[in-house]
Amino acid sequence: MWGEALLRQAGGKVVGKLASTQLSRLAERVRSEGGLPIRIVLPDGEAADFGPTPTLTVTVRDAAALAQFRQPTLGGLAEAYVEGRIDIDGDVAEAIRIAARLVEAGGAPVSARPGLMPAAHQPHTDRADISHHYDVGNGFYRLWLDELMVYSCAYFESGAEDIDTAQRAKLDHVCRKLRLSQGERFLDIGCGWGALVTHAARHYGVRAVGITLSEQQALLARERVAAAGLQDRVEVLLLDYRELPRRFGEASFDKVASIGMFEHVGLRNLSVYFSSAARMLRDRGLMLNHGITSADPDSRPIGSGAGEFVGKYVFPNGELPHLALAVREMSAAGFEVCDVESLRSHYALTLSHWSRRLENGLQAAAREVAERTLRVWRVYLAGCSHGFAQGWMNLYQLLGSRQVAPGATELPLTRHWMYHR
């Protein structure tokens, strides 16, 4: 139990010989199993290579962090980095891949998940949680998002597109799926910085309302609407989705989109969420729900402490339902689910673009946010890209038709209309 022995040293100081010996033994075991391109440097300067040609150096600043290398977890390693107990010299995406392999080598597979403890979501707590994530600063997000600042999964046809092209393609994909047309009333639940409502009004002729709980998002979205000359057709409101029926009355919209929002709803509130959206729609109106889902059939979070890390540092009280639960709750709210599309590979690519753009702009990012915040986002974006690529979570677009009276939907018989240019 070398990590525990180190932690017992007076004042938290490392006894170099003991640390070096134990770390060398661990490195030797990893090398015998194929090795990893990582070098770990102890506080006293002693180092151990876990492979013949290390490309990543992890410097341990605090003896307490050494316990993470005895039985590593993704959450524990990420937290040690965020809190400055370890530093990383090398590519952050490679660091995530190596960390995942260290976890597996330590006998704690990422697939292992804790029990589920659904959070209680109330309007005031949801508003605070949204502010924690989205009110980091518009300048920070502008550094690594696309030119339209679309903070959700892009849509790639070949995978070679740049992020600006892929995000414009996603906006069109959403609008086509919803069959938006001139003069329709369109609601965007969780509108972000207004890219979708602006795009839908400009290119599809709708009258749009976007709602968000982020004051900074609402402010910039309104500025962008005004700059586009669309004030007469687009409205952006600071509004909770639960307030929609009282604010607008029922059946006020033809189409509804919710892009990257229902992750914040909470498992217990899915019925209220989908029911609120349904009440906004006319009979045969369409809803497109685009959101991250759990890969676990019981909607449990990612294992190895990764889910807990995201909940603590990135998305407070965020919960991911499994696809089956999302479809069930959407159906129970009166929707006929007409189309289900997985965009998991698209989100892995999107996050990889975001991560690289942030890494290329670290100096500018450091002027926008505190060092600890920047560390959170570096490990979060790279980690999520790896997680989606590995299938630890998924992302689905669910298209539903609100069916009040019996009979057919208003949709064509095939999907050709979704991809028509």
ZAZARO-642992 format. One record per residue (C-alpha): x, y, z. Coordinates in nm, 4 decimals. Example, Ala and Ser with C-alpha at 12.3 -4.5 7.8 and 13.67 -1.06 7.14 Angstrom:
BEGIN
atom xx->1.2300; yy->-0.4500; zz->0.7800;
atom xx->1.3670; yy->-0.1060; zz->0.7140;
***
This chain:
BEGIN
atom xx->0.0000; yy->0.0000; zz->0.0000;
atom xx->0.2656; yy->0.2452; zz->-0.1104;
atom xx->0.0224; yy->0.5342; zz->-0.1624;
atom xx->-0.1010; yy->0.5053; zz->0.1955;
atom xx->0.2536; yy->0.4919; zz->0.3265;
atom xx->0.3397; yy->0.8105; zz->0.1424;
atom xx->0.0350; yy->0.9856; zz->0.2793;
atom xx->0.1500; yy->0.9102; zz->0.6335;
atom xx->0.4753; yy->1.1017; zz->0.5957;
atom xx->0.5047; yy->1.4004; zz->0.8303;
atom xx->0.3807; yy->1.7215; zz->0.6779;
atom xx->0.2755; yy->1.5396; zz->0.3607;
atom xx->0.6378; yy->1.5236; zz->0.2367;
atom xx->0.7483; yy->1.2304; zz->0.0253;
atom xx->1.0312; yy->1.0064; zz->0.1371;
atom xx->1.2068; yy->0.9842; zz->-0.1983;
atom xx->1.3516; yy->0.6376; zz->-0.1678;
atom xx->1.0235; yy->0.4696; zz->-0.0714;
atom xx->0.8254; yy->0.6574; zz->-0.3361;
atom xx->1.0809; yy->0.5869; zz->-0.6061;
atom xx->1.0947; yy->0.2163; zz->-0.5231;
atom xx->0.7211; yy->0.1642; zz->-0.5164;
atom xx->0.6576; yy->0.3700; zz->-0.8285;
atom xx->0.9325; yy->0.1824; zz->-1.0103;
atom xx->0.7637; yy->-0.1466; zz->-0.9270;
atom xx->0.4328; yy->-0.0208; zz->-1.0608;
atom xx->0.5976; yy->0.1070; zz->-1.3785;
atom xx->0.7746; yy->-0.2269; zz->-1.4248;
atom xx->0.4434; yy->-0.4136; zz->-1.4000;
atom xx->0.2789; yy->-0.1845; zz->-1.6562;
atom xx->0.5766; yy->-0.2196; zz->-1.8921;
atom xx->0.5543; yy->-0.5972; zz->-1.8651;
atom xx->0.1943; yy->-0.5745; zz->-1.9843;
atom xx->0.2819; yy->-0.3724; zz->-2.2941;
atom xx->0.3646; yy->-0.0357; zz->-2.1413;
atom xx->0.2141; yy->0.3096; zz->-2.1639;
atom xx->0.3855; yy->0.6237; zz->-2.3029;
atom xx->0.3804; yy->0.8082; zz->-1.9715;
atom xx->0.6448; yy->0.9323; zz->-1.7283;
atom xx->0.5483; yy->1.0119; zz->-1.3697;
atom xx->0.7698; yy->1.2561; zz->-1.1817;
atom xx->0.7527; yy->1.2612; zz->-0.8015;
atom xx->0.7705; yy->1.5766; zz->-0.5890;
atom xx->1.1361; yy->1.5052; zz->-0.5095;
atom xx->1.2295; yy->1.4805; zz->-0.8774;
atom xx->1.2488; yy->1.1011; zz->-0.8995;
atom xx->1.0747; yy->0.9662; zz->-1.2098;
atom xx->0.9464; yy->0.6408; zz->-1.3514;
atom xx->0.8797; yy->0.5600; zz->-1.7166;
atom xx->0.5859; yy->0.3321; zz->-1.7916;
atom xx->0.6978; yy->0.2696; zz->-2.1488;
atom xx->1.0114; yy->0.2949; zz->-2.3640;
atom xx->0.9299; yy->0.6317; zz->-2.5241;
atom xx->0.7133; yy->0.8503; zz->-2.2980;
atom xx->0.5158; yy->1.1193; zz->-2.4792;
atom xx->0.3310; yy->1.2396; zz->-2.1705;
atom xx->0.4803; yy->1.3608; zz->-1.8429;
atom xx->0.2726; yy->1.3792; zz->-1.5257;
atom xx->0.4356; yy->1.5727; zz->-1.2442;
atom xx->0.3019; yy->1.4996; zz->-0.8969;
atom xx->0.2880; yy->1.8196; zz->-0.6906;
atom xx->0.1199; yy->1.6732; zz->-0.3820;
atom xx->0.2018; yy->1.3413; zz->-0.2152;
atom xx->-0.1680; yy->1.2792; zz->-0.1577;
atom xx->-0.2184; yy->1.2527; zz->-0.5336;
atom xx->0.0079; yy->0.9473; zz->-0.5499;
atom xx->-0.2766; yy->0.7336; zz->-0.4196;
atom xx->-0.4497; yy->0.7928; zz->-0.7518;
atom xx->-0.1800; yy->0.5920; zz->-0.9280;
atom xx->-0.2164; yy->0.2956; zz->-0.6962;
atom xx->-0.5814; yy->0.2312; zz->-0.7853;
atom xx->-0.6574; yy->0.4990; zz->-1.0429;
atom xx->-1.0040; yy->0.6204; zz->-1.1358;
atom xx->-1.0909; yy->0.8656; zz->-1.4105;
atom xx->-1.2695; yy->1.0937; zz->-1.1663;
atom xx->-0.9847; yy->1.0857; zz->-0.9168;
atom xx->-0.7175; yy->1.1625; zz->-1.1755;
atom xx->-0.9264; yy->1.4405; zz->-1.3278;
atom xx->-0.9897; yy->1.5979; zz->-0.9887;
atom xx->-0.6213; yy->1.5794; zz->-0.8969;
atom xx->-0.5411; yy->1.7685; zz->-1.2185;
atom xx->-0.8139; yy->2.0296; zz->-1.1700;
atom xx->-0.7049; yy->2.0959; zz->-0.8118;
atom xx->-0.3399; yy->2.1353; zz->-0.9149;
atom xx->-0.2129; yy->1.8255; zz->-0.7359;
atom xx->-0.0749; yy->1.6937; zz->-1.0641;
atom xx->0.0382; yy->1.8708; zz->-1.3815;
atom xx->0.0325; yy->1.7375; zz->-1.7362;
atom xx->0.2969; yy->1.8084; zz->-1.9986;
atom xx->0.1717; yy->1.6740; zz->-2.3293;
atom xx->-0.1408; yy->1.6372; zz->-2.5369;
atom xx->-0.4519; yy->1.6435; zz->-2.3170;
atom xx->-0.6429; yy->1.4060; zz->-2.5463;
atom xx->-0.3597; yy->1.1536; zz->-2.5185;
atom xx->-0.3616; yy->1.2047; zz->-2.1414;
atom xx->-0.7280; yy->1.0995; zz->-2.1317;
atom xx->-0.6601; yy->0.7879; zz->-2.3389;
atom xx->-0.3665; yy->0.6893; zz->-2.1191;
atom xx->-0.5675; yy->0.7557; zz->-1.8027;
atom xx->-0.8441; yy->0.5262; zz->-1.9265;
atom xx->-0.5898; yy->0.2508; zz->-1.9925;
atom xx->-0.4365; yy->0.3003; zz->-1.6471;
atom xx->-0.7819; yy->0.2604; zz->-1.4952;
atom xx->-0.8434; yy->-0.0600; zz->-1.6848;
atom xx->-0.4970; yy->-0.1894; zz->-1.5887;
atom xx->-0.5793; yy->-0.1142; zz->-1.2267;
atom xx->-0.8798; yy->-0.3442; zz->-1.2400;
atom xx->-1.1532; yy->-0.0787; zz->-1.2174;
atom xx->-1.3297; yy->-0.0796; zz->-1.5563;
atom xx->-1.5099; yy->0.2334; zz->-1.6666;
atom xx->-1.8193; yy->0.0236; zz->-1.7342;
atom xx->-1.8693; yy->-0.0271; zz->-1.3585;
atom xx->-2.1345; yy->0.2173; zz->-1.2417;
atom xx->-2.2596; yy->0.3255; zz->-0.9017;
atom xx->-2.6220; yy->0.3121; zz->-0.7940;
atom xx->-2.8585; yy->0.5810; zz->-0.9140;
atom xx->-2.9603; yy->0.8681; zz->-0.6845;
atom xx->-3.1837; yy->1.1029; zz->-0.8879;
atom xx->-3.1526; yy->1.4686; zz->-0.7939;
atom xx->-3.4443; yy->1.6907; zz->-0.7011;
atom xx->-3.4754; yy->1.9577; zz->-0.9707;
atom xx->-3.6544; yy->2.2810; zz->-0.8800;
atom xx->-3.6707; yy->2.6018; zz->-1.0878;
atom xx->-3.4380; yy->2.7943; zz->-0.8556;
atom xx->-3.1789; yy->2.5153; zz->-0.8373;
atom xx->-3.1942; yy->2.4556; zz->-1.2122;
atom xx->-3.1329; yy->2.8258; zz->-1.2704;
atom xx->-2.8259; yy->2.8149; zz->-1.0463;
atom xx->-2.6968; yy->2.4978; zz->-1.2148;
atom xx->-2.7383; yy->2.6498; zz->-1.5612;
atom xx->-2.5595; yy->2.9648; zz->-1.4498;
atom xx->-2.2704; yy->2.7553; zz->-1.3145;
atom xx->-2.2162; yy->2.5977; zz->-1.6559;
atom xx->-2.3161; yy->2.8593; zz->-1.9116;
atom xx->-2.2276; yy->3.1849; zz->-1.7406;
atom xx->-1.8552; yy->3.1130; zz->-1.7423;
atom xx->-1.8299; yy->3.3982; zz->-1.9917;
atom xx->-1.9293; yy->3.4431; zz->-2.3533;
atom xx->-1.5722; yy->3.5344; zz->-2.4425;
atom xx->-1.4470; yy->3.1979; zz->-2.3210;
atom xx->-1.7006; yy->2.9998; zz->-2.5252;
atom xx->-1.6335; yy->3.2149; zz->-2.8304;
atom xx->-1.2705; yy->3.0969; zz->-2.8318;
atom xx->-1.3478; yy->2.7344; zz->-2.9117;
atom xx->-1.7027; yy->2.7148; zz->-3.0462;
atom xx->-1.7867; yy->2.7739; zz->-3.4121;
atom xx->-1.8599; yy->3.1189; zz->-3.5541;
atom xx->-2.2316; yy->3.0858; zz->-3.4691;
atom xx->-2.1550; yy->2.9632; zz->-3.1148;
atom xx->-2.3597; yy->2.6443; zz->-3.1425;
atom xx->-2.2935; yy->2.4560; zz->-2.8203;
atom xx->-2.4299; yy->2.1154; zz->-2.9176;
atom xx->-2.3392; yy->1.8233; zz->-3.1412;
atom xx->-2.2526; yy->1.9169; zz->-3.5003;
atom xx->-2.3529; yy->1.7134; zz->-3.8057;
atom xx->-2.0817; yy->1.5685; zz->-4.0296;
atom xx->-2.1328; yy->1.4044; zz->-4.3670;
atom xx->-1.7744; yy->1.2922; zz->-4.4242;
atom xx->-1.5980; yy->1.3832; zz->-4.1007;
atom xx->-1.3571; yy->1.6071; zz->-4.2886;
atom xx->-1.5676; yy->1.9239; zz->-4.2525;
atom xx->-1.4545; yy->2.2093; zz->-4.0329;
atom xx->-1.6651; yy->2.2862; zz->-3.7278;
atom xx->-1.8336; yy->2.5899; zz->-3.8865;
atom xx->-1.9584; yy->2.3842; zz->-4.1808;
atom xx->-2.0705; yy->2.0960; zz->-3.9599;
atom xx->-2.2664; yy->2.3228; zz->-3.7247;
atom xx->-2.4482; yy->2.4939; zz->-4.0103;
atom xx->-2.5310; yy->2.1477; zz->-4.1423;
atom xx->-2.6721; yy->2.0549; zz->-3.7991;
atom xx->-2.8971; yy->2.3594; zz->-3.7920;
atom xx->-3.0336; yy->2.2663; zz->-4.1339;
atom xx->-3.0719; yy->1.9030; zz->-4.0297;
atom xx->-3.2868; yy->2.0092; zz->-3.7345;
atom xx->-3.4950; yy->2.2484; zz->-3.9429;
atom xx->-3.5534; yy->1.9901; zz->-4.2151;
atom xx->-3.6521; yy->1.7221; zz->-3.9649;
atom xx->-3.9076; yy->1.9609; zz->-3.8184;
atom xx->-4.0303; yy->2.0510; zz->-4.1698;
atom xx->-4.0194; yy->2.4181; zz->-4.0793;
atom xx->-4.2006; yy->2.6405; zz->-4.3273;
atom xx->-4.2877; yy->3.0035; zz->-4.3849;
atom xx->-4.5002; yy->3.1626; zz->-4.1153;
atom xx->-4.4930; yy->2.8759; zz->-3.8652;
atom xx->-4.4509; yy->2.9428; zz->-3.4928;
atom xx->-4.1326; yy->2.7773; zz->-3.3683;
atom xx->-4.0165; yy->2.7312; zz->-3.0068;
atom xx->-3.6572; yy->2.6498; zz->-2.9090;
atom xx->-3.6298; yy->2.5235; zz->-2.5493;
atom xx->-3.2774; yy->2.5983; zz->-2.4292;
atom xx->-3.1842; yy->2.8303; zz->-2.7156;
atom xx->-2.8244; yy->2.8963; zz->-2.6147;
atom xx->-2.6787; yy->3.1986; zz->-2.7931;
atom xx->-2.9636; yy->3.2041; zz->-3.0436;
atom xx->-2.8093; yy->3.0275; zz->-3.3430;
atom xx->-3.1061; yy->2.7992; zz->-3.4177;
atom xx->-3.3860; yy->3.0559; zz->-3.3790;
atom xx->-3.1910; yy->3.3029; zz->-3.5927;
atom xx->-3.1146; yy->3.0424; zz->-3.8588;
atom xx->-3.4738; yy->2.9163; zz->-3.8667;
atom xx->-3.6176; yy->3.2668; zz->-3.9013;
atom xx->-3.3709; yy->3.3748; zz->-4.1678;
atom xx->-3.3702; yy->3.0636; zz->-4.3852;
atom xx->-3.7091; yy->2.9019; zz->-4.3172;
atom xx->-3.9301; yy->3.2040; zz->-4.2560;
atom xx->-4.0613; yy->3.1050; zz->-3.9129;
atom xx->-4.1577; yy->3.3262; zz->-3.6205;
atom xx->-3.9387; yy->3.1980; zz->-3.3375;
atom xx->-3.9194; yy->3.2118; zz->-2.9606;
atom xx->-3.6114; yy->3.0908; zz->-2.7760;
atom xx->-3.5903; yy->3.0404; zz->-2.4007;
atom xx->-3.2869; yy->3.0013; zz->-2.1742;
atom xx->-3.2000; yy->3.0270; zz->-1.8056;
atom xx->-2.8576; yy->3.1797; zz->-1.8733;
atom xx->-2.8492; yy->3.5579; zz->-1.8517;
atom xx->-2.5270; yy->3.5814; zz->-2.0517;
atom xx->-2.6694; yy->3.3624; zz->-2.3267;
atom xx->-2.9899; yy->3.5640; zz->-2.3441;
atom xx->-2.8003; yy->3.8933; zz->-2.3615;
atom xx->-2.5786; yy->3.7844; zz->-2.6503;
atom xx->-2.8635; yy->3.6062; zz->-2.8302;
atom xx->-3.0716; yy->3.9252; zz->-2.8294;
atom xx->-2.7761; yy->4.1236; zz->-2.9595;
atom xx->-2.7333; yy->3.8755; zz->-3.2432;
atom xx->-3.1021; yy->3.8801; zz->-3.3295;
atom xx->-3.0900; yy->4.2591; zz->-3.3465;
atom xx->-2.7742; yy->4.2556; zz->-3.5583;
atom xx->-2.9489; yy->4.0231; zz->-3.8035;
atom xx->-3.2500; yy->4.2552; zz->-3.8217;
atom xx->-3.4853; yy->3.9813; zz->-3.7008;
atom xx->-3.6389; yy->4.1492; zz->-3.3944;
atom xx->-3.9832; yy->4.1307; zz->-3.5506;
atom xx->-3.9587; yy->3.7539; zz->-3.5971;
atom xx->-3.7394; yy->3.6284; zz->-3.3103;
atom xx->-3.7839; yy->3.6697; zz->-2.9356;
atom xx->-3.5408; yy->3.5443; zz->-2.6700;
atom xx->-3.6698; yy->3.5061; zz->-2.3145;
atom xx->-3.5238; yy->3.4188; zz->-1.9752;
atom xx->-3.7794; yy->3.1516; zz->-1.8962;
atom xx->-3.8029; yy->2.8077; zz->-1.7346;
atom xx->-3.9663; yy->2.5398; zz->-1.9494;
atom xx->-4.2178; yy->2.4772; zz->-1.6706;
atom xx->-4.3459; yy->2.8328; zz->-1.7140;
atom xx->-4.4221; yy->2.7911; zz->-2.0848;
atom xx->-4.7931; yy->2.6954; zz->-2.0584;
atom xx->-4.8677; yy->2.9923; zz->-1.8339;
atom xx->-4.6625; yy->3.2330; zz->-2.0462;
atom xx->-4.7987; yy->3.1375; zz->-2.3891;
atom xx->-5.1067; yy->2.9229; zz->-2.3417;
atom xx->-5.1543; yy->2.5818; zz->-2.4957;
atom xx->-5.1129; yy->2.4899; zz->-2.8644;
atom xx->-4.9266; yy->2.8154; zz->-2.9347;
atom xx->-4.6607; yy->2.6642; zz->-3.1605;
atom xx->-4.6380; yy->2.4472; zz->-3.4706;
atom xx->-4.2917; yy->2.3081; zz->-3.3993;
atom xx->-4.0650; yy->2.2703; zz->-3.0951;
atom xx->-3.6930; yy->2.1938; zz->-3.0715;
atom xx->-3.4910; yy->2.1189; zz->-2.7609;
atom xx->-3.1207; yy->2.0881; zz->-2.8396;
atom xx->-2.8845; yy->1.9842; zz->-2.5622;
atom xx->-3.1229; yy->2.0839; zz->-2.2869;
atom xx->-3.2924; yy->1.7759; zz->-2.1433;
atom xx->-2.9676; yy->1.6651; zz->-1.9763;
atom xx->-3.0459; yy->1.9391; zz->-1.7224;
atom xx->-3.4067; yy->1.8329; zz->-1.6627;
atom xx->-3.3478; yy->1.5428; zz->-1.4226;
atom xx->-3.4870; yy->1.1927; zz->-1.4444;
atom xx->-3.7775; yy->1.2680; zz->-1.2133;
atom xx->-3.8851; yy->1.5665; zz->-1.4246;
atom xx->-3.8833; yy->1.4079; zz->-1.7689;
atom xx->-4.2604; yy->1.3660; zz->-1.7661;
atom xx->-4.3109; yy->1.7329; zz->-1.6756;
atom xx->-4.0590; yy->1.8383; zz->-1.9401;
atom xx->-4.2142; yy->1.6430; zz->-2.2275;
atom xx->-4.5667; yy->1.7293; zz->-2.1142;
atom xx->-4.4804; yy->2.1004; zz->-2.1066;
atom xx->-4.3470; yy->2.0780; zz->-2.4615;
atom xx->-4.6537; yy->1.8830; zz->-2.5763;
atom xx->-4.8897; yy->2.1445; zz->-2.4342;
atom xx->-4.7160; yy->2.4094; zz->-2.6435;
atom xx->-4.7890; yy->2.2254; zz->-2.9696;
atom xx->-5.0938; yy->2.2071; zz->-3.1894;
atom xx->-5.2267; yy->1.8670; zz->-3.2843;
atom xx->-4.9774; yy->1.7008; zz->-3.5233;
atom xx->-4.7135; yy->1.9535; zz->-3.4266;
atom xx->-4.3591; yy->1.8183; zz->-3.4210;
atom xx->-4.0960; yy->1.8134; zz->-3.1480;
atom xx->-3.7272; yy->1.7359; zz->-3.2006;
atom xx->-3.5471; yy->1.6411; zz->-2.8801;
atom xx->-3.1695; yy->1.6312; zz->-2.9195;
atom xx->-2.9768; yy->1.5237; zz->-2.6118;
atom xx->-2.7115; yy->1.3112; zz->-2.4461;
atom xx->-2.8256; yy->0.9758; zz->-2.3105;
atom xx->-2.6799; yy->0.7177; zz->-2.0760;
atom xx->-2.5449; yy->0.3973; zz->-2.2231;
atom xx->-2.6681; yy->0.2168; zz->-1.9136;
atom xx->-3.0212; yy->0.0680; zz->-1.9409;
atom xx->-3.0904; yy->0.1806; zz->-1.5826;
atom xx->-2.9784; yy->0.5393; zz->-1.6602;
atom xx->-2.6853; yy->0.5187; zz->-1.4218;
atom xx->-2.3908; yy->0.7607; zz->-1.4721;
atom xx->-2.0535; yy->0.6770; zz->-1.6233;
atom xx->-1.8342; yy->0.4666; zz->-1.3969;
atom xx->-1.4830; yy->0.5140; zz->-1.2566;
atom xx->-1.5879; yy->0.8386; zz->-1.0907;
atom xx->-1.6265; yy->1.0160; zz->-1.4262;
atom xx->-1.9964; yy->1.0845; zz->-1.3734;
atom xx->-1.9308; yy->1.2251; zz->-1.0281;
atom xx->-1.6545; yy->1.4498; zz->-1.1629;
atom xx->-1.8840; yy->1.5972; zz->-1.4282;
atom xx->-2.1560; yy->1.6512; zz->-1.1685;
atom xx->-1.9175; yy->1.8269; zz->-0.9295;
atom xx->-1.7254; yy->2.0474; zz->-1.1702;
atom xx->-1.9233; yy->2.0848; zz->-1.4936;
atom xx->-2.2941; yy->1.9981; zz->-1.4865;
atom xx->-2.4281; yy->2.0175; zz->-1.1308;
atom xx->-2.7247; yy->1.7815; zz->-1.0958;
atom xx->-2.7078; yy->1.6797; zz->-1.4613;
atom xx->-2.8652; yy->1.3386; zz->-1.5273;
atom xx->-2.8662; yy->1.1287; zz->-1.8424;
atom xx->-3.1641; yy->0.9050; zz->-1.9172;
atom xx->-3.1237; yy->0.5955; zz->-2.1267;
atom xx->-3.2825; yy->0.6092; zz->-2.4719;
atom xx->-3.5570; yy->0.3713; zz->-2.3590;
atom xx->-3.6574; yy->0.6026; zz->-2.0745;
atom xx->-3.6548; yy->0.9096; zz->-2.2992;
atom xx->-3.8767; yy->0.7378; zz->-2.5582;
atom xx->-4.1134; yy->0.6120; zz->-2.2890;
atom xx->-4.1570; yy->0.9550; zz->-2.1303;
atom xx->-4.1932; yy->1.1265; zz->-2.4659;
atom xx->-4.4595; yy->0.8751; zz->-2.5668;
atom xx->-4.6420; yy->0.9095; zz->-2.2343;
atom xx->-4.6674; yy->1.2854; zz->-2.2946;
atom xx->-4.8721; yy->1.2263; zz->-2.6077;
atom xx->-4.6046; yy->1.2085; zz->-2.8760;
atom xx->-4.5770; yy->0.9424; zz->-3.1395;
atom xx->-4.2019; yy->0.8907; zz->-3.1750;
atom xx->-4.1491; yy->0.8887; zz->-3.5509;
atom xx->-3.7731; yy->0.8887; zz->-3.5891;
atom xx->-3.4695; yy->0.8038; zz->-3.3720;
atom xx->-3.1163; yy->0.8899; zz->-3.4871;
atom xx->-2.7935; yy->0.8295; zz->-3.2981;
atom xx->-2.5319; yy->1.1040; zz->-3.3350;
atom xx->-2.2725; yy->0.9493; zz->-3.1035;
atom xx->-1.9923; yy->0.9490; zz->-3.3621;
atom xx->-2.0835; yy->1.3054; zz->-3.4614;
atom xx->-2.0478; yy->1.4225; zz->-3.1023;
atom xx->-1.7103; yy->1.2533; zz->-3.0592;
atom xx->-1.5927; yy->1.4532; zz->-3.3624;
atom xx->-1.7554; yy->1.7748; zz->-3.2394;
atom xx->-1.5906; yy->1.7505; zz->-2.8977;
atom xx->-1.2575; yy->1.6717; zz->-3.0581;
atom xx->-1.2857; yy->1.9920; zz->-3.2622;
atom xx->-1.3761; yy->2.1918; zz->-2.9504;
atom xx->-1.0927; yy->2.0398; zz->-2.7477;
atom xx->-0.8316; yy->2.1126; zz->-3.0144;
atom xx->-0.9560; yy->2.4676; zz->-3.0577;
atom xx->-0.9332; yy->2.5275; zz->-2.6835;
atom xx->-0.5840; yy->2.3771; zz->-2.6694;
atom xx->-0.4757; yy->2.6036; zz->-2.9546;
atom xx->-0.6027; yy->2.9065; zz->-2.7670;
atom xx->-0.4886; yy->2.8377; zz->-2.4120;
atom xx->-0.3196; yy->3.1739; zz->-2.3653;
atom xx->-0.6328; yy->3.3619; zz->-2.4676;
atom xx->-0.8490; yy->3.1292; zz->-2.2555;
atom xx->-0.6315; yy->3.1976; zz->-1.9517;
atom xx->-0.7226; yy->3.5646; zz->-1.9858;
atom xx->-1.0950; yy->3.4799; zz->-1.9822;
atom xx->-1.1185; yy->3.2355; zz->-1.6909;
atom xx->-0.9287; yy->3.1268; zz->-1.3808;
atom xx->-0.6660; yy->2.8538; zz->-1.4112;
atom xx->-0.8831; yy->2.6028; zz->-1.2224;
atom xx->-1.1782; yy->2.6660; zz->-1.4542;
atom xx->-0.9564; yy->2.6237; zz->-1.7586;
atom xx->-0.8289; yy->2.2934; zz->-1.6238;
atom xx->-1.1877; yy->2.1751; zz->-1.5790;
atom xx->-1.2754; yy->2.2504; zz->-1.9387;
atom xx->-0.9562; yy->2.1043; zz->-2.0831;
atom xx->-1.0120; yy->1.7678; zz->-1.9197;
atom xx->-1.3904; yy->1.7797; zz->-1.9714;
atom xx->-1.3855; yy->1.8405; zz->-2.3478;
atom xx->-1.1085; yy->1.5907; zz->-2.4182;
atom xx->-1.2625; yy->1.3376; zz->-2.1813;
atom xx->-1.6087; yy->1.3647; zz->-2.3340;
atom xx->-1.4691; yy->1.3225; zz->-2.6843;
atom xx->-1.3020; yy->0.9999; zz->-2.5729;
atom xx->-1.6130; yy->0.8891; zz->-2.3858;
atom xx->-1.8420; yy->0.9286; zz->-2.6864;
atom xx->-1.5881; yy->0.7560; zz->-2.9121;
atom xx->-1.5812; yy->0.4618; zz->-2.6696;
atom xx->-1.9598; yy->0.4447; zz->-2.6305;
atom xx->-1.9712; yy->0.5368; zz->-2.2613;
atom xx->-2.2685; yy->0.7596; zz->-2.3461;
atom xx->-2.4721; yy->0.8381; zz->-2.6564;
atom xx->-2.6646; yy->1.1207; zz->-2.8156;
atom xx->-3.0003; yy->1.0838; zz->-2.9885;
atom xx->-3.2362; yy->1.2985; zz->-3.1867;
atom xx->-3.5961; yy->1.1946; zz->-3.1207;
atom xx->-3.8631; yy->1.3283; zz->-3.3547;
atom xx->-4.2173; yy->1.3098; zz->-3.2211;
atom xx->-4.5582; yy->1.4117; zz->-3.3491;
atom xx->-4.8138; yy->1.5319; zz->-3.0960;
atom xx->-5.1160; yy->1.3091; zz->-3.1542;
atom xx->-5.4297; yy->1.4528; zz->-2.9946;
atom xx->-5.6932; yy->1.2994; zz->-3.2219;
atom xx->-5.6646; yy->0.9471; zz->-3.3663;
atom xx->-5.5200; yy->0.9070; zz->-3.7134;
atom xx->-5.2044; yy->0.9481; zz->-3.9155;
atom xx->-4.9271; yy->1.1986; zz->-3.8586;
atom xx->-4.8544; yy->1.4750; zz->-4.1093;
atom xx->-4.5204; yy->1.3180; zz->-4.2048;
atom xx->-4.4322; yy->1.1662; zz->-4.5443;
atom xx->-4.3990; yy->0.7908; zz->-4.5780;
atom xx->-4.0183; yy->0.7897; zz->-4.6161;
atom xx->-3.7244; yy->0.9840; zz->-4.4738;
atom xx->-3.6183; yy->1.1409; zz->-4.8043;
atom xx->-3.7391; yy->1.4834; zz->-4.6902;
atom xx->-3.4878; yy->1.4867; zz->-4.4037;
atom xx->-3.1915; yy->1.4851; zz->-4.6410;
atom xx->-3.3250; yy->1.6793; zz->-4.9380;
atom xx->-3.1088; yy->1.9767; zz->-5.0297;
***
